[in-house]
Amino acid sequence: MLLKFVLCLVICRIGAGAQSMGDFSVPAPMPERGTLILGFTGAFDHWDDPDRGVRSMALEIRRMKLPNVHVETLSHLRHREAKRLVVLALDANKNRKIDPEERERVKIVLYGQSMGGGEVVRLARDLKKMGVPVDLTVQVDSVSLRDGWIPPNVKRAANFYQRGILTVRGQDYIQAADSRRTKILGNVRFRYPVWVPYPLPELSMRRIFGGGHARMEADPVLWTAVKGLILAPPELANAILESVR
Protein backbone atom coordinates (compact mmCIF):
# COMPACT_ATOMS: atom_id res chain seq x y z
CA MET A 1 0.00 0.00 0.00
CA LEU A 2 2.80 2.42 0.86
CA LEU A 3 4.66 1.68 -2.38
CA LYS A 4 1.47 2.13 -4.40
CA PHE A 5 0.82 5.47 -2.74
CA VAL A 6 4.35 6.78 -3.33
CA LEU A 7 4.35 5.75 -6.99
CA CYS A 8 0.98 7.40 -7.56
CA LEU A 9 2.17 10.57 -5.86
CA VAL A 10 5.24 10.82 -8.09
CA ILE A 11 3.48 10.03 -11.35
CA CYS A 12 0.34 12.08 -10.79
CA ARG A 13 2.24 15.37 -10.59
CA ILE A 14 2.56 15.21 -14.37
CA GLY A 15 -1.20 15.43 -14.84
CA ALA A 16 -2.28 17.67 -11.99
CA GLY A 17 -2.17 20.89 -13.98
CA ALA A 18 -1.30 24.40 -12.83
CA GLN A 19 -3.71 26.06 -10.42
CA SER A 20 -3.61 29.29 -8.43
CA MET A 21 -5.84 31.36 -6.18
CA GLY A 22 -6.86 33.42 -9.20
CA ASP A 23 -8.78 30.43 -10.52
CA PHE A 24 -11.36 30.58 -7.71
CA SER A 25 -14.48 32.73 -7.44
CA VAL A 26 -15.39 32.24 -3.76
CA PRO A 27 -16.25 35.59 -2.08
CA ALA A 28 -13.78 36.71 0.58
CA PRO A 29 -15.44 36.50 2.99
CA MET A 30 -18.57 34.55 2.11
CA PRO A 31 -21.92 35.80 3.41
CA GLU A 32 -22.92 34.23 6.70
CA ARG A 33 -24.79 30.91 6.62
CA GLY A 34 -23.48 30.08 3.17
CA THR A 35 -22.13 26.75 1.98
CA LEU A 36 -18.61 26.19 0.66
CA ILE A 37 -18.16 22.94 -1.27
CA LEU A 38 -14.64 21.85 -2.19
CA GLY A 39 -14.03 18.90 -4.51
CA PHE A 40 -10.64 17.25 -5.00
CA THR A 41 -9.65 15.47 -8.19
CA GLY A 42 -7.83 12.17 -8.57
CA ALA A 43 -4.20 11.54 -9.43
CA PHE A 44 -4.19 12.10 -13.20
CA ASP A 45 -7.15 14.45 -13.44
CA HIS A 46 -6.88 18.15 -14.17
CA TRP A 47 -8.80 20.24 -11.68
CA ASP A 48 -10.83 21.95 -14.43
CA ASP A 49 -11.54 18.97 -16.72
CA PRO A 50 -15.34 19.05 -17.22
CA ASP A 51 -15.38 15.41 -18.30
CA ARG A 52 -14.14 14.13 -14.93
CA GLY A 53 -16.56 13.23 -12.19
CA VAL A 54 -15.40 15.67 -9.51
CA ARG A 55 -15.42 18.69 -11.83
CA SER A 56 -18.53 17.67 -13.75
CA MET A 57 -20.60 17.44 -10.59
CA ALA A 58 -19.30 20.81 -9.38
CA LEU A 59 -20.37 22.42 -12.65
CA GLU A 60 -23.81 20.85 -12.32
CA ILE A 61 -24.20 22.41 -8.89
CA ARG A 62 -23.07 25.78 -10.22
CA ARG A 63 -25.66 25.64 -12.97
CA MET A 64 -28.36 25.20 -10.32
CA LYS A 65 -27.52 28.73 -9.07
CA LEU A 66 -28.34 27.91 -5.48
CA PRO A 67 -28.30 31.00 -3.25
CA ASN A 68 -25.10 31.48 -1.25
CA VAL A 69 -23.67 28.10 -2.33
CA HIS A 70 -20.16 28.17 -3.77
CA VAL A 71 -18.36 25.14 -5.18
CA GLU A 72 -14.75 24.86 -6.32
CA THR A 73 -12.57 22.00 -7.51
CA LEU A 74 -8.89 21.57 -6.77
CA SER A 75 -6.09 19.22 -7.57
CA HIS A 76 -5.44 16.92 -4.63
CA LEU A 77 -1.97 18.47 -4.51
CA ARG A 78 -3.34 21.95 -3.72
CA HIS A 79 -3.66 21.51 0.02
CA ARG A 80 -2.34 24.97 0.85
CA GLU A 81 -4.75 26.66 -1.55
CA ALA A 82 -7.66 24.69 -0.11
CA LYS A 83 -6.86 25.84 3.42
CA ARG A 84 -6.55 29.41 2.21
CA LEU A 85 -9.95 29.21 0.51
CA VAL A 86 -11.54 28.17 3.80
CA VAL A 87 -9.81 30.99 5.68
CA LEU A 88 -10.88 33.58 3.10
CA ALA A 89 -14.47 32.34 3.20
CA LEU A 90 -14.70 32.47 7.01
CA ASP A 91 -12.55 35.51 7.80
CA ALA A 92 -15.27 38.15 8.22
CA ASN A 93 -13.00 40.78 9.80
CA LYS A 94 -10.19 40.09 7.31
CA ASN A 95 -7.44 39.70 9.90
CA ARG A 96 -6.09 36.67 7.98
CA LYS A 97 -7.08 34.15 10.62
CA ILE A 98 -10.21 32.41 11.79
CA ASP A 99 -11.44 33.80 15.09
CA PRO A 100 -13.65 31.63 17.35
CA GLU A 101 -16.80 33.52 16.38
CA GLU A 102 -16.05 32.95 12.68
CA ARG A 103 -15.56 29.19 12.74
CA GLU A 104 -19.17 28.31 11.98
CA ARG A 105 -20.14 31.23 9.74
CA VAL A 106 -20.13 29.00 6.67
CA LYS A 107 -20.97 25.32 6.23
CA ILE A 108 -18.00 23.36 4.83
CA VAL A 109 -18.47 20.30 2.61
CA LEU A 110 -15.54 18.27 1.24
CA TYR A 111 -15.60 15.53 -1.40
CA GLY A 112 -12.97 13.83 -3.51
CA GLN A 113 -12.10 10.85 -5.68
CA SER A 114 -9.02 8.59 -5.52
CA MET A 115 -6.15 10.64 -4.10
CA GLY A 116 -8.62 13.49 -3.87
CA GLY A 117 -10.50 11.39 -1.33
CA GLY A 118 -7.36 11.19 0.75
CA GLU A 119 -7.00 14.96 0.55
CA VAL A 120 -10.53 15.32 1.93
CA VAL A 121 -9.48 13.64 5.18
CA ARG A 122 -6.16 15.46 5.33
CA LEU A 123 -7.85 18.85 4.98
CA ALA A 124 -10.49 17.92 7.55
CA ARG A 125 -7.70 17.14 10.03
CA ASP A 126 -6.08 20.52 9.43
CA LEU A 127 -9.41 22.28 9.85
CA LYS A 128 -9.80 20.48 13.17
CA LYS A 129 -6.57 22.13 14.33
CA MET A 130 -8.08 25.46 13.34
CA GLY A 131 -11.29 24.72 15.25
CA VAL A 132 -13.38 24.65 12.05
CA PRO A 133 -16.22 22.10 11.82
CA VAL A 134 -16.91 20.21 8.59
CA ASP A 135 -20.54 19.41 7.86
CA LEU A 136 -19.91 16.51 5.46
CA THR A 137 -17.08 14.56 3.86
CA VAL A 138 -17.58 12.20 0.92
CA GLN A 139 -14.80 9.89 -0.27
CA VAL A 140 -14.95 8.10 -3.62
CA ASP A 141 -12.55 5.15 -3.90
CA SER A 142 -10.18 7.08 -1.66
CA VAL A 143 -6.43 6.45 -1.87
CA SER A 144 -4.12 7.69 0.88
CA LEU A 145 -2.19 6.51 3.91
CA ARG A 146 -4.54 7.61 6.70
CA ASP A 147 -7.91 8.11 5.06
CA GLY A 148 -9.84 5.55 7.09
CA TRP A 149 -10.14 7.62 10.29
CA ILE A 150 -12.48 10.59 10.20
CA PRO A 151 -11.55 13.40 12.62
CA PRO A 152 -14.10 14.53 15.23
CA ASN A 153 -14.72 17.97 13.70
CA VAL A 154 -16.56 16.19 10.85
CA LYS A 155 -20.27 15.87 11.55
CA ARG A 156 -21.16 13.35 8.82
CA ALA A 157 -19.06 11.18 6.51
CA ALA A 158 -19.77 8.79 3.65
CA ASN A 159 -17.50 6.43 1.73
CA PHE A 160 -17.97 4.83 -1.70
CA TYR A 161 -15.55 2.18 -2.96
CA GLN A 162 -15.04 -0.78 -5.32
CA ARG A 163 -12.93 -3.93 -5.08
CA GLY A 164 -12.29 -4.80 -8.71
CA ILE A 165 -9.41 -7.01 -9.80
CA LEU A 166 -6.28 -5.64 -11.48
CA THR A 167 -7.12 -2.06 -10.50
CA VAL A 168 -6.46 0.50 -7.80
CA ARG A 169 -8.59 -0.33 -4.77
CA GLY A 170 -9.78 2.53 -2.62
CA GLN A 171 -10.41 2.67 1.11
CA ASP A 172 -13.19 0.17 1.87
CA TYR A 173 -13.95 1.21 5.43
CA ILE A 174 -13.98 4.52 7.24
CA GLN A 175 -14.69 5.00 10.91
CA ALA A 176 -15.07 7.89 13.30
CA ALA A 177 -12.26 8.89 15.61
CA ASP A 178 -15.07 9.94 17.98
CA SER A 179 -18.43 8.30 17.25
CA ARG A 180 -20.17 10.73 19.58
CA ARG A 181 -19.32 13.63 17.29
CA THR A 182 -19.17 12.03 13.83
CA LYS A 183 -21.89 10.01 12.14
CA ILE A 184 -20.63 7.55 9.54
CA LEU A 185 -23.42 7.48 6.96
CA GLY A 186 -22.10 4.34 5.32
CA ASN A 187 -19.39 2.45 3.47
CA VAL A 188 -21.06 1.62 0.16
CA ARG A 189 -19.54 -0.78 -2.33
CA PHE A 190 -20.01 -0.39 -6.08
CA ARG A 191 -19.45 -3.34 -8.40
CA TYR A 192 -18.15 -3.23 -11.97
CA PRO A 193 -18.03 -6.77 -13.44
CA VAL A 194 -15.50 -7.04 -16.24
CA TRP A 195 -18.07 -8.81 -18.43
CA VAL A 196 -20.46 -5.84 -18.34
CA PRO A 197 -19.59 -3.52 -21.25
CA TYR A 198 -19.44 0.25 -20.90
CA PRO A 199 -20.25 2.74 -23.69
CA LEU A 200 -16.72 2.96 -25.07
CA PRO A 201 -17.20 6.06 -27.28
CA GLU A 202 -17.90 8.09 -24.13
CA LEU A 203 -14.81 6.94 -22.26
CA SER A 204 -11.13 7.70 -22.57
CA MET A 205 -8.62 4.88 -23.00
CA ARG A 206 -7.60 5.35 -19.37
CA ARG A 207 -11.15 4.70 -18.25
CA ILE A 208 -11.52 1.70 -20.56
CA PHE A 209 -8.41 -0.04 -19.24
CA GLY A 210 -8.32 1.44 -15.74
CA GLY A 211 -10.61 -1.21 -14.27
CA GLY A 212 -13.16 -0.60 -11.56
CA HIS A 213 -11.33 2.41 -10.15
CA ALA A 214 -11.56 4.34 -13.43
CA ARG A 215 -15.06 3.11 -14.21
CA MET A 216 -16.27 4.28 -10.82
CA GLU A 217 -14.95 7.78 -11.53
CA ALA A 218 -17.10 7.81 -14.68
CA ASP A 219 -20.26 6.38 -13.07
CA PRO A 220 -23.19 8.85 -13.27
CA VAL A 221 -25.16 6.83 -10.70
CA LEU A 222 -22.38 7.33 -8.18
CA TRP A 223 -22.14 11.08 -8.74
CA THR A 224 -25.90 11.48 -8.50
CA ALA A 225 -25.68 9.90 -5.05
CA VAL A 226 -22.77 12.15 -4.05
CA LYS A 227 -24.66 15.24 -5.20
CA GLY A 228 -27.71 14.09 -3.28
CA LEU A 229 -25.74 13.72 -0.06
CA ILE A 230 -24.27 17.19 -0.49
CA LEU A 231 -27.46 19.06 -1.39
CA ALA A 232 -30.33 17.11 0.17
CA PRO A 233 -31.43 17.54 3.80
CA PRO A 234 -29.49 15.26 6.19
CA GLU A 235 -32.59 13.20 6.98
CA LEU A 236 -32.61 11.92 3.37
CA ALA A 237 -29.06 10.55 3.51
CA ASN A 238 -30.10 6.99 4.37
CA ALA A 239 -32.55 6.86 1.49
CA ILE A 240 -29.90 8.13 -0.92
CA LEU A 241 -27.41 5.49 0.18
CA GLU A 242 -29.98 2.71 0.08
CA SER A 243 -30.78 3.61 -3.53
CA VAL A 244 -27.25 2.65 -4.60
CA ARG A 245 -26.48 -0.28 -2.30
Secondary structure, 3 states (H helix, E strand, C coil): CHHHHHHHHHHHCCCCCCCCHHHCCCCCCCCCCCEEEEEECCCCCCCCCCCCHHHHHHHHHHHHCCCCEEEEEECCCCHHHHHHHHHHHHCCCCCCCCCHHHCCCCEEEEEEECHHHHHHHHHHHHHHHCCCCEEEEEEECCCCCCCCEECCCEEEEEEEEECCCCCCCCCCCCEECCCCCCEEEEEEEECCCCCCCCCHHHCCHHHHHCHHHHHHHCCHHHHHHHHHHHHCCHHHHHHHHHCCC
